[in-house]
Amino acid sequence: MPSPEETPRAVRWLLWLAGTVSLGLGILGVVLPGLPTTPFVLLAAACYAKASPRLHGWLRGHRFFGPMVRDWEEHRSLRKRTKRFAQVTMLVMVSLSAWGLRDRPVLLGVVLVAAVIGVWVVARIPTRPDPQA
């Protein structure tokens, strides 16, 4: 894999753009039901690693996202507790949204389908046991 300096400028720019869009989706996933945060943040980290060492370092050092990025880069898996937290948070937000959208069946269906996809995506990430288990 070429270093960021060896990667053509146009490719680095596209990777930066993809990383920024992914990070934006990950941030939206914190508040939007059914939209997973973890996969988008990990994708952003991968894009930034190839496009910008400075942005990759910033993301690795971020107070909220940094631990998940470092954990993934070191182990290529997530702790069971992290996955459970992500899925429970999504389900809580989806439940609140579903209650609020109970009179709008089309929107309710969209939210429920997005939730199923989000939980499925997080479930497919490799799991490792928590250290205290």
Residue frames relative to the residue before (quaternion, step in Angstrom):
aa qw qx qy qz dx dy dz
M 1.0000 0.0000 0.0000 0.0000 0.00 0.00 0.00
P 0.4037 -0.7323 0.4855 0.2551 3.60 -0.68 1.03
S 0.5173 -0.6145 0.4911 0.3371 3.56 -1.19 0.58
P 0.6814 -0.4828 0.3308 0.4395 3.61 -1.18 0.32
E 0.6457 0.5324 -0.3283 0.4380 3.59 1.02 -0.74
E 0.6953 0.4636 -0.2701 0.4782 3.60 1.12 -0.67
T 0.5716 0.5879 -0.3770 0.4306 3.59 1.25 -0.30
P 0.5258 -0.6399 0.4464 0.3388 3.60 -0.87 0.87
R 0.6335 -0.5831 0.3699 0.3491 3.54 -1.10 0.80
A 0.6566 0.5084 -0.3220 0.4547 3.63 0.91 -0.84
V 0.6467 0.5043 -0.3192 0.4750 3.60 1.01 -0.78
R 0.6356 0.5186 -0.3283 0.4684 3.60 0.98 -0.82
W 0.6410 0.5207 -0.3223 0.4627 3.58 0.99 -0.83
L 0.6636 0.4917 -0.3037 0.4750 3.61 0.94 -0.87
L 0.6427 0.5038 -0.3217 0.4792 3.60 1.02 -0.74
W 0.6216 0.5252 -0.3379 0.4729 3.58 1.02 -0.75
L 0.6560 0.5107 -0.3030 0.4660 3.57 0.95 -0.92
A 0.6668 0.4929 -0.2998 0.4717 3.59 0.89 -0.92
G 0.6503 0.5162 -0.3099 0.4631 3.58 1.00 -0.81
T 0.6682 0.4988 -0.2987 0.4642 3.56 0.97 -0.85
V 0.6390 0.4987 -0.3242 0.4877 3.60 0.99 -0.78
S 0.6518 0.5138 -0.3138 0.4612 3.60 0.94 -0.86
L 0.6545 0.4966 -0.3172 0.4738 3.57 0.93 -0.83
G 0.6241 0.5344 -0.3320 0.4634 3.58 1.03 -0.76
L 0.6589 0.4879 -0.3047 0.4848 3.59 0.97 -0.85
G 0.6290 0.5337 -0.3308 0.4584 3.58 1.04 -0.74
I 0.6498 0.4957 -0.3105 0.4853 3.58 0.99 -0.81
L 0.6359 0.5087 -0.3280 0.4788 3.60 0.99 -0.77
G 0.6227 0.5697 -0.3301 0.4228 3.56 1.09 -0.74
V 0.5454 0.6020 -0.4051 0.4195 3.58 1.20 -0.36
V 0.8080 0.2792 -0.1263 0.5033 3.59 0.97 -0.82
L 0.6785 0.4715 -0.3061 0.4729 3.61 1.14 -0.40
P 0.4613 -0.7029 0.4652 0.2769 3.57 -0.79 0.96
G 0.8247 0.2643 -0.1971 0.4595 3.53 -1.04 0.83
L 0.6401 0.4897 -0.3376 0.4864 3.60 1.20 -0.26
P 0.2951 -0.7962 0.4951 0.1838 3.61 -0.38 1.16
T 0.4080 -0.7135 0.5223 0.2275 3.55 -1.04 0.80
T 0.6720 0.5724 -0.3100 0.3530 3.55 0.74 -1.13
P 0.7050 0.4543 -0.3185 0.4417 3.67 0.62 -0.91
F 0.6588 0.5068 -0.3216 0.4537 3.60 1.00 -0.74
V 0.6428 0.5032 -0.3285 0.4751 3.60 1.00 -0.75
L 0.6524 0.5044 -0.3174 0.4682 3.60 0.98 -0.80
L 0.6305 0.5124 -0.3307 0.4801 3.59 1.04 -0.72
A 0.6272 0.5266 -0.3341 0.4666 3.59 0.99 -0.80
A 0.6512 0.5152 -0.3195 0.4565 3.59 0.93 -0.86
A 0.6508 0.5097 -0.3198 0.4629 3.60 0.96 -0.82
C 0.6582 0.4973 -0.3101 0.4725 3.59 0.95 -0.84
Y 0.6762 0.4908 -0.2953 0.4633 3.58 0.89 -0.91
A 0.6006 0.5671 -0.3667 0.4280 3.61 1.06 -0.68
K 0.7316 0.4043 -0.2285 0.4991 3.60 1.05 -0.71
A 0.7318 0.4347 -0.2322 0.4706 3.58 1.20 -0.50
S 0.8275 -0.0164 0.0850 0.5547 3.58 0.89 -0.90
P 0.3329 -0.7554 0.5276 0.2005 3.60 -0.36 1.16
R 0.6166 0.5554 -0.3473 0.4367 3.60 1.07 -0.67
L 0.6942 0.4497 -0.2818 0.4863 3.63 0.85 -0.90
H 0.6158 0.5366 -0.3455 0.4620 3.57 1.06 -0.71
G 0.6579 0.5018 -0.2998 0.4749 3.57 0.97 -0.85
W 0.6264 0.5325 -0.3310 0.4631 3.58 1.03 -0.78
L 0.6806 0.4825 -0.2936 0.4666 3.58 0.90 -0.93
R 0.6400 0.5166 -0.3255 0.4664 3.61 1.00 -0.77
G 0.7341 0.4199 -0.2328 0.4801 3.58 1.06 -0.68
H 0.4362 0.7163 -0.4507 0.3058 3.58 1.28 -0.10
R 0.5632 -0.6457 0.4063 0.3174 3.57 -0.95 0.91
F 0.7615 0.3654 -0.1976 0.4975 3.61 0.90 -0.87
F 0.7803 0.3558 -0.1780 0.4826 3.59 0.79 -1.02
G 0.5405 0.6801 -0.3800 0.3178 3.59 1.12 -0.62
P 0.6775 0.4955 -0.3304 0.4316 3.63 0.76 -0.89
M 0.6689 0.4879 -0.3233 0.4584 3.60 0.93 -0.78
V 0.6394 0.5153 -0.3281 0.4669 3.60 1.04 -0.73
R 0.6679 0.4893 -0.3039 0.4713 3.60 0.86 -0.94
D 0.6339 0.5394 -0.3188 0.4534 3.56 0.98 -0.89
W 0.6757 0.4870 -0.2912 0.4706 3.58 0.90 -0.92
E 0.6878 0.4926 -0.2983 0.4419 3.59 0.84 -0.92
E 0.6931 0.4648 -0.2786 0.4754 3.59 1.09 -0.64
H 0.8269 0.2454 -0.0872 0.4984 3.61 0.93 -0.84
R 0.2815 -0.7780 0.5067 0.2421 3.63 1.21 -0.38
S 0.6890 0.3461 -0.2866 0.5686 3.55 1.09 0.82
L 0.3511 -0.7061 0.5666 0.2389 3.54 -1.32 0.20
R 0.5442 -0.5942 0.4701 0.3602 3.53 -1.17 0.52
K 0.6239 -0.5576 0.4026 0.3710 3.51 -1.17 0.66
R 0.6386 0.5414 -0.3181 0.4449 3.56 1.00 -0.86
T 0.6475 0.5224 -0.3146 0.4570 3.59 0.98 -0.85
K 0.6687 0.4930 -0.2989 0.4694 3.57 0.91 -0.91
R 0.6476 0.5178 -0.3184 0.4595 3.56 0.94 -0.89
F 0.6398 0.5212 -0.3226 0.4636 3.60 0.96 -0.88
A 0.6601 0.5102 -0.3131 0.4538 3.60 0.88 -0.92
Q 0.7014 0.4685 -0.2789 0.4591 3.58 0.84 -0.93
V 0.6504 0.5018 -0.3249 0.4687 3.60 0.94 -0.79
T 0.6378 0.5241 -0.3290 0.4585 3.58 0.96 -0.83
M 0.6462 0.5077 -0.3206 0.4711 3.58 0.96 -0.85
L 0.6811 0.4977 -0.2981 0.4467 3.58 0.87 -0.91
V 0.6223 0.5227 -0.3442 0.4702 3.60 1.03 -0.70
M 0.6866 0.4774 -0.2889 0.4661 3.58 0.86 -0.94
V 0.6354 0.5144 -0.3305 0.4716 3.58 1.03 -0.74
S 0.6334 0.5321 -0.3336 0.4520 3.58 0.97 -0.80
L 0.6557 0.4963 -0.3106 0.4768 3.58 0.94 -0.86
S 0.6633 0.4961 -0.3014 0.4723 3.57 0.96 -0.86
A 0.6398 0.5279 -0.3273 0.4525 3.57 0.96 -0.86
W 0.6395 0.5100 -0.3299 0.4713 3.58 0.97 -0.79
G 0.6910 0.4781 -0.2793 0.4647 3.58 0.94 -0.85
L 0.7393 0.3891 -0.2134 0.5064 3.59 1.15 -0.56
R 0.3135 0.8000 -0.4766 0.1860 3.60 1.23 0.18
D 0.7070 0.4312 -0.2659 0.4935 3.62 1.15 -0.47
R 0.6878 0.4004 -0.2653 0.5443 3.59 1.30 0.07
P 0.2003 -0.8601 0.4538 0.1189 3.57 0.38 1.25
V 0.6311 0.5294 -0.3574 0.4401 3.62 0.98 -0.66
L 0.6813 0.4641 -0.2888 0.4868 3.58 0.86 -0.92
L 0.6084 0.5478 -0.3458 0.4584 3.57 1.03 -0.75
G 0.6548 0.5149 -0.3054 0.4613 3.58 0.95 -0.87
V 0.6407 0.5208 -0.3227 0.4628 3.57 0.98 -0.84
V 0.6637 0.4988 -0.3034 0.4676 3.59 0.90 -0.92
L 0.6756 0.4941 -0.3064 0.4535 3.61 0.90 -0.85
V 0.6399 0.5040 -0.3271 0.4791 3.60 1.00 -0.76
A 0.6452 0.5099 -0.3216 0.4693 3.60 0.95 -0.85
A 0.6398 0.5314 -0.3250 0.4501 3.59 1.02 -0.78
V 0.6482 0.5093 -0.3219 0.4657 3.57 0.92 -0.87
I 0.6520 0.5028 -0.3146 0.4724 3.58 0.94 -0.85
G 0.6600 0.5231 -0.3079 0.4427 3.59 0.91 -0.89
V 0.6705 0.4779 -0.2976 0.4832 3.58 0.89 -0.92
W 0.6406 0.5287 -0.3198 0.4559 3.60 1.00 -0.81
V 0.6467 0.5202 -0.3235 0.4545 3.61 0.93 -0.88
V 0.6791 0.4727 -0.2966 0.4768 3.58 0.87 -0.92
A 0.6351 0.5396 -0.3337 0.4405 3.62 0.99 -0.77
R 0.6768 0.5128 -0.2964 0.4372 3.61 1.06 -0.67
I 0.5227 0.6045 -0.4291 0.4210 3.60 1.22 -0.21
P 0.5292 -0.6453 0.4344 0.3390 3.63 -0.83 0.89
T 0.2537 -0.7800 0.5629 0.1020 3.55 -1.06 0.89
R 0.0505 -0.7490 0.6570 0.0697 3.52 -1.19 0.61
P 0.5833 -0.6091 0.3962 0.3630 3.59 -1.07 0.64
D 0.5676 -0.5652 0.4716 0.3687 3.54 -1.25 0.48
P 0.5996 -0.6092 0.3724 0.3615 3.62 -1.02 0.71
Q 0.7037 0.4619 -0.2882 0.4565 3.64 0.98 -0.69
A 0.5607 0.6190 -0.3938 0.3840 3.62 1.21 -0.22
